Amino acid sequence: MGETLGNRISLSEEMINRAASQAMRAHNSGGRPFILDKPRGLSVAIFAFAGSWLPDDWFTHPPFGETKMDTSTFPSLRSVGNDEVAVVNASFLRRFKAILDQLSLEKEVRKVVADHKQVLFTGHSWGAAMAILATLYFLEKGGPNQNPPRCITFGSPLVGDWIFGHAVRREKWSDRFIHFVMRFDIIPRIMLCPASIEHQQILNYFNPRSEFYGKPIDPHLAFYLKVMRSAASVATHDACNLMGCTNPLLENLRNFVDLSPYRPFGTFIFCTGNGKLVVVKNPDAALQMLFYTAQLSQEEAAEIAQKSLYEHLVYDNELQESLGMQNVVYLDDSLEELPLSSDSGPAIVNTALNDLGLSTEARLCLRAAGGLENRRLRNQAKIDDNKQKIKEELSKLREYQEMSETRELGYYDAFKSQDEKADFDANVSRLVLAGIWDEIIEMLRRSELPDEFENREELIELGTLYRRLVEPLDIANYYRNLKNEDTGTYMTRGRPKRYRYAQRWLEHAEKKPSGWRSESCFWAEVEELCSIKTGCNNGPLQDTKKQKIQQLQKRLIEWIHDGCLGKDVVLEGSTFVKWWKTLPSEYRSEPESSMIANLIHGQD
């Protein structure tokens, strides 16, 4: 036998079965928000979250009950460059924060971590959503030497939008999440459908404390068809994007059809129902499989609709059989080359695809998902090939910076004057670099690069060097050409996205608030303050300017001390020094003012 599923996902089969058992047990328990299991012989502690079938715990408002993520609790769940906050199910978030407020969860987790055991969060159905949020919460709080928590879910509803999943993949947390899904289980698809009156009846079917628990119900076929129609709209919309459709009608569809914001993330393991397991990590492929694996024919509609309810309750039994057989197919290994017909390609792959009922259309969508990810990787490789060109141009500008100091003007003022050929050459390098970085930002904006791209250490370092060295030249060019008079200040109307993105990358890596690393904008702040005349009155405008000037002086000392700014800013001939010397004494703060004076006179 080859590599087992447990080895592949770094979780033993015994641990998976134990998690399934505890998840189902917690699902049927009442009162406690979670149960804690410390199995003998396993260096793991399993936190299994209880279920809930109250409608308010699933949807707070129509159509989909979503809200912006609380970034004070989950600071990483946002896009970095685009600066968009992830969307999450509002009911799930509210209930998880209520569990946190009880303090017992954090207390128990700290005990387990102190015992050097692996923390494993798990849950079935609604409890799975709590397990996902708990895992993310403790991943956010984890220390550098702490073993990150793991999460296994069974029949989990979708929890967040595309940005939610993008952020998880960017932070390299995606492999911490394993989601088992039965082929026809309705709950992993339920968030693709707008809330409706039928939801209450379905929730009663799954509620162990309801008189309708597990009993056949009349509207199950109508509800199943409604969910699948909504899933079809989402899957078709996303498939068109995967295949590069640029028809504006595609986006106009959103004006007429409510499309769910929720999307998959993590590793999905589909159970075929006959012992086989199909593993897929690609989130776009997982979404297509959620739709296409649950298709039905007219003759079997009622049977499959009932099965969509029944299968949600049998994960523990199904996994005992499947994990014992170890008949596993990993689609990501050859997603773009999947066989299109049911009788071609590798037998083990095709058999698994056939067992999931994947049509030629479905396979084309899976291929498109694989193709998009490969294009992203090729785009990243292209950028990697450009790194040497970026470094060469930055090296030229570094030489120009050093040469400018000999002119007693400094880097910024020398470029702003444009008096010598060296100034012209520096402008050429500035424009070459702008073209390269603008292309990178445009790729990011269109999601044409891997999710992990913005979290690459080398990119952050290179982006920071580029921003600190080149943005002062962009500011000089802006004010030299008096663009501020027509357009407005550089910071409000003129700053290019390439610098905003690079600044956010560094702030995110350092876990600093937005705007913390604004040293490359120093000259823009100086130019803005120079344009406001200082007066003797104590009006609000002058008070605001005074605060800005004193704050800038403090940051200037910090930035020079940290090496973020060069000492050429305090050369006698620089715009900053000329302006600073004109400031009334009340605008200068101590001890910064004395320190700046010493720097101007060449004293560290």
Backbone hydrogen bonds, N-H to C=O, Kabsch-Sander energy under -0.5 kcal/mol:
donor,donor_aa,acceptor,acceptor_aa,energy
8,R,4,T,-2.1
9,I,5,L,-2.3
10,S,6,G,-0.7
11,L,6,G,-2.0
16,I,12,S,-2.3
17,N,13,E,-2.7
18,R,14,E,-2.1
19,A,15,M,-2.5
20,A,16,I,-2.5
21,S,17,N,-2.4
22,Q,18,R,-2.5
23,A,19,A,-2.6
24,M,20,A,-2.2
25,R,21,S,-2.0
26,A,22,Q,-2.8
27,H,23,A,-2.0
28,N,24,M,-1.3
29,S,26,A,-1.1
32,R,30,G,-1.5
35,I,48,A,-2.6
37,D,35,I,-0.5
37,D,46,I,-2.6
42,L,39,P,-1.4
44,V,42,L,-1.7
45,A,118,Q,-2.8
46,I,37,D,-3.3
47,F,45,A,-0.6
47,F,120,L,-2.9
48,A,35,I,-2.7
48,A,46,I,-0.7
49,F,47,F,-0.5
49,F,122,T,-2.2
50,A,33,P,-2.2
51,G,26,A,-0.7
57,D,54,L,-1.9
58,W,55,P,-1.8
59,F,55,P,-2.6
65,G,61,H,-1.2
67,T,88,V,-2.3
69,M,86,A,-3.0
71,T,69,M,-1.1
73,T,70,D,-0.9
74,F,70,D,-2.6
77,L,74,F,-1.4
78,R,76,S,-2.3
79,S,84,E,-3.0
86,A,77,L,-2.1
88,V,67,T,-2.9
89,N,159,V,-2.1
90,A,65,G,-2.7
91,S,65,G,-0.5
93,L,89,N,-2.2
94,R,90,A,-2.5
95,R,91,S,-2.4
96,F,92,F,-2.3
97,K,93,L,-2.4
98,A,94,R,-1.5
99,I,95,R,-1.8
100,L,96,F,-2.4
101,D,97,K,-1.9
102,Q,98,A,-0.7
102,Q,99,I,-0.9
103,L,100,L,-2.0
107,K,103,L,-2.0
108,E,104,S,-2.4
109,V,105,L,-2.5
110,R,106,E,-2.4
111,K,107,K,-1.6
112,V,108,E,-2.0
113,V,109,V,-2.6
114,A,110,R,-2.3
115,D,111,K,-1.3
116,H,113,V,-1.7
117,K,112,V,-1.9
118,Q,43,S,-2.4
120,L,45,A,-2.5
120,L,118,Q,-0.5
121,F,150,R,-2.9
122,T,47,F,-2.7
123,G,152,I,-1.0
124,H,49,F,-0.6
125,S,154,F,-2.1
127,G,124,H,-1.6
128,A,125,S,-1.0
129,A,125,S,-1.0
129,A,126,W,-0.6
130,M,126,W,-1.3
131,A,127,G,-2.0
132,I,128,A,-2.2
133,L,129,A,-2.1
134,A,130,M,-2.5
135,T,131,A,-2.3
136,L,132,I,-2.3
137,Y,133,L,-2.4
138,F,134,A,-2.2
139,L,135,T,-1.9
140,E,136,L,-2.3
141,K,137,Y,-1.3
142,G,138,F,-0.8
146,Q,143,G,-1.2
150,R,119,V,-2.5
151,C,176,R,-2.5
152,I,121,F,-2.2
153,T,178,I,-2.8
154,F,123,G,-1.9
155,G,180,F,-2.5
161,D,87,V,-2.0
165,G,161,D,-1.9
166,H,162,W,-3.0
167,A,163,I,-2.7
168,V,164,F,-1.7
169,R,165,G,-2.4
170,R,166,H,-2.7
171,E,167,A,-2.1
172,K,169,R,-1.3
173,W,168,V,-2.6
174,S,168,V,-0.7
176,R,173,W,-2.3
177,F,174,S,-1.8
178,I,151,C,-2.5
178,I,176,R,-0.5
179,H,267,T,-3.3
180,F,153,T,-2.7
180,F,178,I,-0.5
181,V,269,I,-2.5
183,R,271,C,-1.5
185,D,182,M,-0.5
186,I,308,S,-2.2
189,R,186,I,-1.4
190,I,186,I,-0.9
190,I,187,I,-0.8
191,M,187,I,-0.5
192,L,189,R,-2.0
193,C,190,I,-1.5
195,A,63,P,-2.9
199,H,196,S,-1.2
200,Q,197,I,-0.8
201,Q,197,I,-0.8
202,I,198,E,-2.1
203,L,199,H,-2.9
204,N,200,Q,-2.1
205,Y,201,Q,-1.4
206,F,202,I,-1.2
207,N,203,L,-0.9
210,S,207,N,-2.3
213,Y,210,S,-1.6
214,G,205,Y,-3.0
215,K,212,F,-1.9
220,H,217,I,-0.8
221,L,218,D,-0.6
223,F,219,P,-2.5
224,Y,220,H,-2.5
225,L,221,L,-2.6
226,K,222,A,-2.0
227,V,223,F,-2.6
228,M,224,Y,-2.4
229,R,225,L,-2.2
230,S,226,K,-2.0
231,A,227,V,-2.6
232,A,228,M,-2.3
233,S,229,R,-1.8
234,V,230,S,-2.0
235,A,231,A,-3.0
236,T,232,A,-2.6
237,H,233,S,-2.2
238,D,234,V,-2.6
239,A,235,A,-2.3
240,C,236,T,-2.2
241,N,237,H,-1.5
242,L,238,D,-2.3
243,M,239,A,-1.9
244,G,241,N,-1.4
245,C,240,C,-2.8
250,L,247,N,-2.0
251,E,247,N,-0.5
252,N,248,P,-1.8
253,L,249,L,-1.2
254,R,251,E,-1.2
255,N,252,N,-1.7
256,F,253,L,-1.6
257,V,253,L,-2.2
259,L,257,V,-0.9
260,S,258,D,-0.5
263,R,160,G,-2.7
267,T,177,F,-2.6
268,F,266,G,-0.6
268,F,280,V,-2.9
269,I,179,H,-3.2
270,F,268,F,-0.5
270,F,278,V,-3.0
271,C,181,V,-2.9
272,T,270,F,-0.6
272,T,276,K,-2.0
277,L,327,N,-2.3
278,V,270,F,-2.4
279,V,277,L,-0.5
279,V,329,V,-3.3
280,V,268,F,-2.7
286,A,282,N,-2.4
287,L,283,P,-1.9
288,Q,284,D,-1.8
289,M,285,A,-2.3
290,L,286,A,-2.1
291,F,287,L,-1.4
292,Y,288,Q,-3.1
293,T,289,M,-2.2
294,A,291,F,-0.9
295,Q,292,Y,-1.2
301,A,298,Q,-0.7
304,I,300,E,-2.6
305,A,301,A,-2.5
306,Q,302,A,-1.9
307,K,303,E,-2.2
308,S,304,I,-2.2
309,L,305,A,-0.5
309,L,306,Q,-1.0
310,Y,306,Q,-2.3
311,E,307,K,-2.9
312,H,309,L,-0.8
313,L,310,Y,-1.9
314,V,311,E,-1.1
318,E,314,V,-2.2
319,L,315,Y,-2.6
320,Q,316,D,-1.5
321,E,317,N,-1.4
322,S,318,E,-2.5
323,L,319,L,-2.9
324,G,320,Q,-0.9
325,M,321,E,-1.7
326,Q,322,S,-2.0
327,N,275,G,-0.6
327,N,322,S,-0.5
328,V,326,Q,-1.1
329,V,277,L,-2.5
331,L,279,V,-2.4
331,L,329,V,-0.7
332,D,279,V,-0.6
333,D,330,Y,-0.8
334,S,331,L,-1.8
335,L,332,D,-0.6
337,E,334,S,-0.9
338,L,335,L,-1.1
344,S,341,S,-1.0
350,N,346,P,-2.7
351,T,347,A,-2.7
352,A,348,I,-1.5
353,L,349,V,-2.4
354,N,350,N,-2.6
355,D,351,T,-2.5
356,L,352,A,-1.3
357,G,354,N,-1.5
358,L,353,L,-2.4
359,S,357,G,-0.6
363,R,359,S,-2.3
364,L,360,T,-2.2
365,C,361,E,-1.8
366,L,362,A,-2.2
367,R,363,R,-2.4
368,A,364,L,-2.3
369,A,365,C,-2.0
370,G,366,L,-2.2
371,G,367,R,-2.8
372,L,368,A,-2.4
373,E,369,A,-1.8
374,N,370,G,-2.0
375,R,371,G,-2.2
376,R,372,L,-2.2
377,L,373,E,-1.9
378,R,374,N,-2.2
379,N,375,R,-2.6
380,Q,376,R,-2.1
381,A,377,L,-2.2
382,K,378,R,-2.1
383,I,379,N,-2.0
384,D,380,Q,-2.5
385,D,381,A,-2.0
386,N,382,K,-1.0
386,N,383,I,-0.7
387,K,383,I,-0.6
387,K,384,D,-1.0
390,I,386,N,-2.4
391,K,387,K,-2.7
392,E,388,Q,-2.2
393,E,389,K,-2.2
394,L,390,I,-2.4
395,S,391,K,-2.1
396,K,392,E,-1.7
397,L,393,E,-1.9
398,R,394,L,-2.2
399,E,395,S,-2.0
400,Y,396,K,-2.1
401,Q,397,L,-2.4
402,E,398,R,-2.1
403,M,399,E,-2.4
404,S,400,Y,-2.1
405,E,401,Q,-1.1
406,T,402,E,-0.5
406,T,403,M,-1.0
407,R,404,S,-1.5
408,E,405,E,-1.4
409,L,404,S,-1.0
410,G,404,S,-1.2
414,A,410,G,-2.3
415,F,411,Y,-1.9
416,K,412,Y,-2.2
417,S,413,D,-1.7
418,Q,414,A,-1.4
419,D,414,A,-0.5
423,D,420,E,-0.8
424,F,420,E,-1.3
425,D,421,K,-2.7
426,A,422,A,-2.0
427,N,423,D,-1.6
428,V,424,F,-1.8
429,S,425,D,-2.1
430,R,426,A,-2.3
431,L,427,N,-2.2
432,V,428,V,-2.4
433,L,429,S,-2.4
434,A,430,R,-2.0
435,G,431,L,-1.9
436,I,432,V,-1.7
437,W,433,L,-2.7
438,D,434,A,-2.5
439,E,435,G,-1.6
440,I,436,I,-1.6
441,I,437,W,-2.5
442,E,438,D,-2.3
443,M,439,E,-2.0
444,L,440,I,-2.1
445,R,441,I,-2.7
446,R,442,E,-1.7
447,S,444,L,-1.6
448,E,443,M,-3.3
453,F,450,P,-1.8
455,N,452,E,-1.6
456,R,453,F,-1.6
460,I,456,R,-2.3
461,E,457,E,-2.3
462,L,458,E,-2.5
463,G,459,L,-3.2
464,T,460,I,-2.2
465,L,461,E,-2.3
466,Y,462,L,-2.6
467,R,463,G,-2.6
468,R,464,T,-2.6
469,L,465,L,-1.9
470,V,466,Y,-2.9
471,E,466,Y,-0.5
471,E,467,R,-1.7
473,L,470,V,-0.9
474,D,470,V,-1.6
475,I,471,E,-2.5
476,A,472,P,-2.3
477,N,473,L,-2.5
478,Y,474,D,-2.1
479,Y,475,I,-2.4
480,R,476,A,-2.5
481,N,477,N,-1.7
482,L,479,Y,-1.1
483,K,478,Y,-2.4
485,E,482,L,-1.3
486,D,482,L,-0.7
487,T,483,K,-3.2
488,G,483,K,-0.7
488,G,484,N,-0.5
493,R,489,T,-2.5
494,G,489,T,-0.8
494,G,490,Y,-1.3
495,R,490,Y,-1.7
499,Y,496,P,-1.0
500,R,496,P,-1.4
501,Y,497,K,-3.0
502,A,498,R,-1.5
503,Q,499,Y,-2.2
504,R,500,R,-2.1
505,W,501,Y,-2.3
506,L,502,A,-1.6
507,E,503,Q,-2.4
508,H,504,R,-2.6
509,A,505,W,-2.3
510,E,506,L,-2.3
511,K,508,H,-1.0
512,K,507,E,-3.2
516,W,513,P,-1.9
518,S,515,G,-0.5
518,S,516,W,-0.9
521,C,518,S,-2.0
522,F,519,E,-1.6
525,E,521,C,-2.0
526,V,522,F,-2.1
527,E,523,W,-2.6
528,E,524,A,-2.1
529,L,525,E,-2.4
530,C,526,V,-2.5
531,S,527,E,-1.2
532,I,529,L,-1.0
533,K,531,S,-0.6
543,D,539,G,-2.2
544,T,540,P,-2.4
545,K,541,L,-2.3
546,K,542,Q,-2.7
547,Q,543,D,-2.1
548,K,544,T,-2.2
549,I,545,K,-2.8
550,Q,546,K,-2.4
551,Q,547,Q,-2.4
552,L,548,K,-2.6
553,Q,549,I,-2.1
554,K,550,Q,-1.7
555,R,551,Q,-2.3
556,L,552,L,-2.5
557,I,553,Q,-1.8
558,E,554,K,-1.9
559,W,555,R,-3.2
560,I,556,L,-2.5
561,H,557,I,-2.4
562,D,558,E,-2.4
563,G,559,W,-0.6
563,G,560,I,-0.8
564,C,559,W,-2.1
565,L,559,W,-1.4
569,V,566,G,-1.4
570,V,567,K,-1.6
571,L,568,D,-1.4
573,G,408,E,-0.7
574,S,571,L,-2.0
578,K,574,S,-2.3
579,W,575,T,-2.1
580,W,576,F,-3.3
581,K,577,V,-2.2
582,T,579,W,-1.2
583,L,580,W,-1.3
587,Y,584,P,-1.9
588,R,585,S,-1.6
593,S,589,S,-3.1
595,M,591,P,-2.0
596,I,592,E,-2.7
597,A,593,S,-2.2
598,N,594,S,-2.1
599,L,595,M,-2.1
600,I,596,I,-2.5
601,H,597,A,-1.6
602,G,599,L,-1.7
603,Q,598,N,-3.8
604,D,602,G,-0.5
